[in-house]
């Protein structure tokens, strides 16, 4: 039997596009990705003796998509919030993105993670991101690069474990 595991991706849209491309299609982080503002990507994996169909949903933060957010995120079993550590604005927008998601998906038991995408020049420290996860988000935090698929796999497997163990 196959389980479906829908993961909502919010925050930096450019980062979430690259995350999905690298994780599901093993593309380079340098590839360009066209989207329409609403995207769904799927892949099948085997995890802890379960066949799982992963569904990644991404929606642009643009106002014109706000009315469709609820229907697009409905059924999500987990959420990944992205920000770029080199961009303070993407970090400052986390609270707003989180509140938007919670407005549409209020279920408190949905596993969430915050992922900071690392770079050579960082404006946001790991400690600062960890404080935010403890104070506002009540979730785990991961530093990742968009060139290491194993780090991205660790994030997805963390969410799967949390969901399957609840």
C-alpha positions in Angstrom: 0.0 0.0 0.0 1.2 3.5 -0.9 0.9 6.5 1.5 0.6 10.0 0.2 2.6 12.7 1.9 1.9 16.2 0.9 4.4 18.9 1.9 3.7 22.6 1.6 6.7 24.7 0.7 6.6 28.3 1.7 9.0 31.2 2.1 11.5 32.1 -0.6 9.9 30.9 -3.8 13.2 30.8 -5.8 14.7 28.5 -3.1 11.6 26.2 -3.0 11.7 25.8 -6.8 15.4 24.9 -6.6 14.8 22.5 -3.7 12.1 20.6 -5.6 14.2 20.5 -8.8 17.3 19.2 -7.0 15.4 16.8 -4.7 12.9 15.3 -7.2 14.8 15.6 -10.5 18.4 15.8 -9.4 19.0 19.0 -11.4 21.7 21.5 -10.7 21.0 24.5 -8.4 22.3 26.6 -11.3 19.4 25.5 -13.7 16.6 28.0 -14.2 13.1 27.1 -13.4 9.9 28.6 -14.9 6.8 28.5 -12.8 3.3 29.9 -13.0 3.1 30.8 -9.3 1.3 27.5 -8.4 3.2 24.3 -8.7 3.0 20.7 -7.6 5.7 18.1 -8.1 5.6 14.4 -7.1 8.0 11.6 -6.5 7.9 8.1 -5.0 10.3 6.9 -2.3 10.7 4.0 0.0 11.0 5.0 3.7 10.9 2.7 6.8 9.1 -0.1 4.9 6.5 2.3 3.5 6.0 3.2 -0.1 5.4 6.9 -0.1 4.2 9.3 -2.8 5.6 12.7 -1.9 3.7 15.7 -3.2 5.4 19.1 -3.0 3.1 22.1 -3.3 4.5 25.6 -3.8 2.5 28.8 -4.2 3.8 32.3 -4.8 3.4 34.9 -2.1 2.0 37.4 -4.5 -1.4 38.8 -3.5 -3.1 37.4 -6.6 -2.6 33.9 -5.3 -3.9 34.5 -1.8 -7.4 33.3 -2.6 -6.2 30.0 -3.8 -3.8 29.2 -0.9 -6.4 27.4 1.2 -7.3 24.9 -1.6 -3.7 24.5 -2.7 -2.4 23.7 0.8 -5.4 21.6 1.9 -4.4 18.1 2.8 -0.8 19.1 3.6 0.8 16.7 6.2 3.9 18.8 6.6 5.5 22.1 5.8 8.9 23.4 5.0 9.6 27.1 5.4 12.6 28.4 3.4 14.7 31.5 3.7 18.1 32.5 2.4 20.7 33.2 5.1 22.3 35.8 2.8 19.0 37.8 2.6 17.7 39.4 5.8 14.4 40.3 4.1 13.6 36.6 3.4 14.3 35.8 7.1 12.1 38.8 8.2 9.2 37.5 6.1 9.1 34.1 7.8 6.6 35.2 10.5 4.3 36.6 7.8 4.5 33.4 5.6 4.0 31.2 8.7 0.9 33.2 9.7 -0.5 33.0 6.1 0.0 29.2 6.1 -1.6 28.8 9.6 -4.6 30.9 8.5 -5.3 28.2 5.9 -4.0 25.1 7.7 -4.5 25.7 11.5 -3.8 22.0 12.4 -1.1 22.4 15.1 0.2 18.8 14.8 1.5 19.3 11.2 5.2 18.8 11.4 7.1 21.9 10.2 10.8 22.7 9.7 12.6 25.9 9.0 15.4 25.6 6.4 18.1 28.3 6.1 19.9 28.1 2.8 23.6 28.8 3.4 26.0 30.8 1.3 29.4 32.4 1.4 28.1 35.7 2.8 25.4 35.3 5.5 23.3 38.1 7.1 21.4 35.7 9.4 23.1 33.4 11.9 22.2 29.8 12.7 21.6 30.9 16.3 19.2 33.6 15.2 17.2 31.1 13.1 17.1 28.6 16.0 15.7 31.2 18.3 12.9 31.9 15.9 12.1 28.3 15.6 11.9 27.9 19.4 9.9 31.1 20.0 7.5 31.3 17.2 7.5 28.2 15.0 8.0 25.4 17.6 9.8 23.3 15.0 13.2 22.0 14.0 15.8 24.1 12.1 18.2 22.9 9.4 21.0 24.7 7.5 21.3 23.4 4.0 23.0 24.1 0.7 21.2 23.7 -2.6 24.0 21.6 -3.9 23.8 18.7 -1.4 20.9 16.5 -2.1 21.7 14.4 1.1 21.0 17.5 3.3 17.7 18.0 1.5 16.8 14.3 2.0 17.5 14.7 5.7 14.9 17.4 5.9 12.2 15.4 4.1 13.0 12.2 6.2 12.8 14.2 9.4 9.3 15.3 8.5 8.3 11.8 7.5 9.5 10.4 10.8 7.7 13.1 12.8 4.5 12.5 10.8 4.6 8.7 11.0 5.5 8.7 14.8 2.6 11.0 15.9 
